[in-house]
Amino acid sequence: MSETVIRLVIVDDQELIRAGFRMVLSAQDDMVVVGEAGDGAEALRLLRRVEADVVVMDIRMPVMDGIAATEALCARPGGPRVLILTTFDTDEDAFAALQAGASGFQLKNAPPASLLAAIRAVAGGEAMVAPRATRSLLDRFAGKFVAAPPVVDDPDALRRLASLTDRERQVLLLVAEGLSNVEIGDRLNVAETTVKTHVGRVLTKLEVRDRVQAVVFAYQIGLVRTD
């Protein structure tokens, strides 16, 4: 077994789907399924008893949906990262889940290799899941989810934005475009390791947990606009 094992919880109201995911994930040397839940409320209770690195979360479930469960989980200090499962990449509920704190989303009908790559990316916190698909989702729905009051009027959000250097702000904009670290490096003519350093500083200064949340921040504050 791999030295670093990703602990997973599967949350879906359909038992057959959970069984299929469990079979695929349990076959990986670097993954272990530590629990399952049929709805968001059950997942929250489970995750008080077991520790997980990534929660693979369906959106539409009875009792408590994936959005409410994601928001509750992401509010917990040191809580697991959440990978949202959705049927369509234009699902506005998926965007709401990103706003709630999810680290990315994955299509339910994606091939197993894509799901595994997404889980590893979320667990590592280094790469946005399906960057261009995530940006497509943000472009489609960002205008429908305006914070109240708007984040641009939030002194704390403006303070965090102002703490970025010019280069870090430039990197944030390129991340919001859906570019990978390699693509950002090519655009700025710098090494990938340098880009990783800049991205890490951006996340720290914005006080967000990963690239997806940095992009959501950029949309909410008005740094990136869909028009």
ROMIDREN-213029 format. One record per residue (C-alpha): residue number from 1; x, y, z. Coordinates in steps of 0.5 Angstrom, whole numbers. Example, Ala and Ser with C-alpha at 12.3 -4.5 7.8 and 13.67 -1.06 7.14 Angstrom:
2
<r 1,<25,-9,16>>;
<r 2,<27,-2,14>>;
***
This chain:
227
<r 1,<0,0,0>>;
<r 2,<2,7,-1>>;
<r 3,<5,11,4>>;
<r 4,<0,17,4>>;
<r 5,<-7,14,4>>;
<r 6,<-13,18,2>>;
<r 7,<-18,17,7>>;
<r 8,<-25,18,3>>;
<r 9,<-32,18,5>>;
<r 10,<-38,17,0>>;
<r 11,<-44,21,0>>;
<r 12,<-50,19,-4>>;
<r 13,<-57,17,-3>>;
<r 14,<-57,11,-8>>;
<r 15,<-54,5,-5>>;
<r 16,<-52,2,-12>>;
<r 17,<-48,8,-14>>;
<r 18,<-44,8,-7>>;
<r 19,<-42,1,-8>>;
<r 20,<-40,2,-15>>;
<r 21,<-35,8,-13>>;
<r 22,<-33,4,-7>>;
<r 23,<-31,-2,-11>>;
<r 24,<-27,3,-16>>;
<r 25,<-24,7,-10>>;
<r 26,<-22,1,-5>>;
<r 27,<-18,-2,-11>>;
<r 28,<-13,4,-11>>;
<r 29,<-7,3,-7>>;
<r 30,<-7,10,-4>>;
<r 31,<-14,10,-2>>;
<r 32,<-19,7,3>>;
<r 33,<-26,8,4>>;
<r 34,<-27,10,11>>;
<r 35,<-35,11,11>>;
<r 36,<-41,12,7>>;
<r 37,<-47,16,8>>;
<r 38,<-54,16,5>>;
<r 39,<-55,24,6>>;
<r 40,<-52,30,8>>;
<r 41,<-54,30,16>>;
<r 42,<-52,22,16>>;
<r 43,<-45,25,13>>;
<r 44,<-44,30,18>>;
<r 45,<-45,25,24>>;
<r 46,<-41,20,21>>;
<r 47,<-35,25,20>>;
<r 48,<-35,27,28>>;
<r 49,<-33,20,29>>;
<r 50,<-28,18,23>>;
<r 51,<-23,22,20>>;
<r 52,<-23,23,12>>;
<r 53,<-19,27,7>>;
<r 54,<-24,28,2>>;
<r 55,<-31,27,2>>;
<r 56,<-34,25,-5>>;
<r 57,<-41,28,-4>>;
<r 58,<-47,28,-9>>;
<r 59,<-52,34,-9>>;
<r 60,<-59,32,-9>>;
<r 61,<-60,28,-3>>;
<r 62,<-66,27,2>>;
<r 63,<-66,30,9>>;
<r 64,<-60,35,8>>;
<r 65,<-57,36,1>>;
<r 66,<-50,36,-1>>;
<r 67,<-49,44,-1>>;
<r 68,<-52,45,6>>;
<r 69,<-47,39,8>>;
<r 70,<-41,42,4>>;
<r 71,<-42,49,8>>;
<r 72,<-42,45,15>>;
<r 73,<-36,41,13>>;
<r 74,<-32,47,11>>;
<r 75,<-34,51,17>>;
<r 76,<-30,46,21>>;
<r 77,<-23,47,23>>;
<r 78,<-19,42,19>>;
<r 79,<-25,39,16>>;
<r 80,<-24,35,10>>;
<r 81,<-24,37,3>>;
<r 82,<-30,36,-1>>;
<r 83,<-31,34,-8>>;
<r 84,<-38,35,-11>>;
<r 85,<-41,30,-16>>;
<r 86,<-46,33,-21>>;
<r 87,<-50,30,-27>>;
<r 88,<-48,36,-31>>;
<r 89,<-43,41,-31>>;
<r 90,<-48,47,-32>>;
<r 91,<-51,45,-26>>;
<r 92,<-52,51,-22>>;
<r 93,<-53,47,-15>>;
<r 94,<-45,45,-17>>;
<r 95,<-43,53,-17>>;
<r 96,<-47,54,-10>>;
<r 97,<-43,48,-7>>;
<r 98,<-37,51,-10>>;
<r 99,<-39,58,-6>>;
<r 100,<-40,53,0>>;
<r 101,<-33,51,0>>;
<r 102,<-32,45,-4>>;
<r 103,<-26,44,-8>>;
<r 104,<-28,42,-14>>;
<r 105,<-33,38,-18>>;
<r 106,<-33,32,-22>>;
<r 107,<-39,29,-27>>;
<r 108,<-42,23,-25>>;
<r 109,<-41,20,-32>>;
<r 110,<-34,21,-32>>;
<r 111,<-29,15,-33>>;
<r 112,<-26,12,-27>>;
<r 113,<-19,15,-28>>;
<r 114,<-22,22,-29>>;
<r 115,<-25,21,-22>>;
<r 116,<-19,18,-19>>;
<r 117,<-15,24,-22>>;
<r 118,<-20,29,-19>>;
<r 119,<-20,26,-12>>;
<r 120,<-12,26,-12>>;
<r 121,<-12,33,-14>>;
<r 122,<-17,35,-9>>;
<r 123,<-13,31,-3>>;
<r 124,<-6,34,-5>>;
<r 125,<-9,41,-6>>;
<r 126,<-5,43,-12>>;
<r 127,<-9,43,-18>>;
<r 128,<-16,46,-19>>;
<r 129,<-21,40,-21>>;
<r 130,<-22,40,-29>>;
<r 131,<-20,47,-29>>;
<r 132,<-24,49,-35>>;
<r 133,<-30,46,-33>>;
<r 134,<-30,49,-27>>;
<r 135,<-29,56,-30>>;
<r 136,<-35,54,-35>>;
<r 137,<-39,53,-29>>;
<r 138,<-37,60,-26>>;
<r 139,<-38,64,-32>>;
<r 140,<-45,61,-33>>;
<r 141,<-47,62,-26>>;
<r 142,<-43,67,-22>>;
<r 143,<-48,73,-24>>;
<r 144,<-53,69,-20>>;
<r 145,<-50,68,-14>>;
<r 146,<-48,75,-11>>;
<r 147,<-46,76,-4>>;
<r 148,<-51,80,1>>;
<r 149,<-48,85,2>>;
<r 150,<-43,85,-4>>;
<r 151,<-36,82,-2>>;
<r 152,<-33,88,-5>>;
<r 153,<-36,92,0>>;
<r 154,<-33,88,5>>;
<r 155,<-27,91,8>>;
<r 156,<-24,84,10>>;
<r 157,<-24,82,3>>;
<r 158,<-21,88,0>>;
<r 159,<-16,88,6>>;
<r 160,<-14,81,3>>;
<r 161,<-14,83,-4>>;
<r 162,<-10,89,-3>>;
<r 163,<-4,84,1>>;
<r 164,<-3,81,-6>>;
<r 165,<3,83,-10>>;
<r 166,<2,85,-17>>;
<r 167,<5,79,-19>>;
<r 168,<1,75,-15>>;
<r 169,<-6,78,-17>>;
<r 170,<-3,77,-24>>;
<r 171,<-3,69,-22>>;
<r 172,<-10,70,-19>>;
<r 173,<-13,72,-26>>;
<r 174,<-9,67,-30>>;
<r 175,<-12,62,-25>>;
<r 176,<-19,64,-25>>;
<r 177,<-18,63,-33>>;
<r 178,<-17,56,-32>>;
<r 179,<-10,55,-33>>;
<r 180,<-6,50,-30>>;
<r 181,<1,52,-27>>;
<r 182,<5,50,-33>>;
<r 183,<0,54,-37>>;
<r 184,<1,60,-33>>;
<r 185,<9,59,-33>>;
<r 186,<9,59,-40>>;
<r 187,<5,65,-40>>;
<r 188,<9,69,-35>>;
<r 189,<16,66,-38>>;
<r 190,<17,63,-31>>;
<r 191,<18,56,-28>>;
<r 192,<13,52,-26>>;
<r 193,<16,51,-19>>;
<r 194,<16,59,-19>>;
<r 195,<8,59,-20>>;
<r 196,<7,54,-15>>;
<r 197,<10,59,-10>>;
<r 198,<6,64,-12>>;
<r 199,<0,60,-12>>;
<r 200,<1,58,-5>>;
<r 201,<2,65,-3>>;
<r 202,<-4,67,-6>>;
<r 203,<-8,62,-2>>;
<r 204,<-5,64,4>>;
<r 205,<-6,72,3>>;
<r 206,<-13,71,1>>;
<r 207,<-14,66,7>>;
<r 208,<-18,60,2>>;
<r 209,<-16,53,2>>;
<r 210,<-15,52,-5>>;
<r 211,<-15,54,-12>>;
<r 212,<-23,53,-13>>;
<r 213,<-24,58,-7>>;
<r 214,<-19,63,-10>>;
<r 215,<-23,63,-16>>;
<r 216,<-30,64,-13>>;
<r 217,<-27,70,-9>>;
<r 218,<-24,73,-15>>;
<r 219,<-31,73,-18>>;
<r 220,<-35,75,-12>>;
<r 221,<-30,81,-11>>;
<r 222,<-31,83,-18>>;
<r 223,<-24,82,-20>>;
<r 224,<-27,77,-25>>;
<r 225,<-33,79,-29>>;
<r 226,<-37,74,-33>>;
<r 227,<-38,80,-39>>;
***
